[in-house]
Amino acid sequence: MADQPKTAEPARARLSPRKKQQYSRGAQYIVLVAALVAVVLYADWGNLAQNFAKPEVASEALPELFTIALRNTVIYTLSGFVFSFVVGLVLALMRLSPVRPYRWIAIIYIEIFRGLPALLIFIMITFLPIALPGFEVPFGTYGQVALGLGVIGAAYQAEVFRAGLQAVPKGQTEAARSLGMSATRTQVTVVIPQAIRMVIPPTTNQFVALLKDSSLVLFLGVSSEYVELAKFGNDLASQYANATPIMVAGVTYLIVTIPLGYLASRLERRKGRIQ
């Protein structure tokens, strides 16, 4: 009996996964280029430049952009960061304490202030003198902003420190105790310094987050002496009916935040290589 003829091979071989990925990536590039071409062709660049990049309006922001707005932004951020750093470390130690009331206080604080919007915290701070007659936040506006940024940042920084404290090898603690150190001295001289070094990258990111949150001063209704970048840009934009000052303020933010973000990434990579 004659052999049956073999089934003909399909005319087109099945694509390999690598080939599929290449075709998919090529299609994505085509869509991206088409979108860019559409934006270039259909955008009204003259009108955009007139409303978002008008040199005459941008020049009106100088030198106050740096001497007042950027200066205040840095002051607000640094003061809030110091507050959140110190309080966050205390909360982290309380969170890991064997004493239950300490743990409960830390957990309640962290959960509340991580769950509330930052804007709501700032609004509540403005009502403190009404709720507590005779009470004033020290250092005026600077103190109010530091308090607002600090109580918010402390909740997040506490979790960062908790992760760092738990990452310190227990052998370090045991070795210190075997040398006769007390539990407190072990924490202060052995555990906490190592934990702080471990959390430098996420702490840098937290600093950047506070820098951006300082824009909430916009809602406090401060005078021109205390404006930061966002309020400074918004006030000028309202004065000239032009969005250029807001763009200038945004670029100034980026000049500060991009290098800090790059620094955090470098520190994170360096930490990974060391480990």
Buried (B, 14 or more C-beta within 10 A) or exposed (E): EEEEEEEEEEEEEEEEEEEEEEEEEEEEEEEEEEEEEEEEEEEEEEEEEBBBBBEEBBEBBEEBBEEBBBEBBBBBBBBBBBBBBEBBBBBBBBBBEEEEEBBEBBBEBBEEBEEBEBEEBBBEBBEEEEEEEEEEBEEEBBBBBBBBBBBBBBBBBBBBBBBBBBEBEEEEBEEBBEEEBEEEEBBEEBBBEBBBEBBBBBBBBBBBBBBBBBBBBBEBEBEEEBBBBBBBBBBBBEEBEBBBBBBBBBEBBEEBBEEBBEBBEEBBEEBEEEE
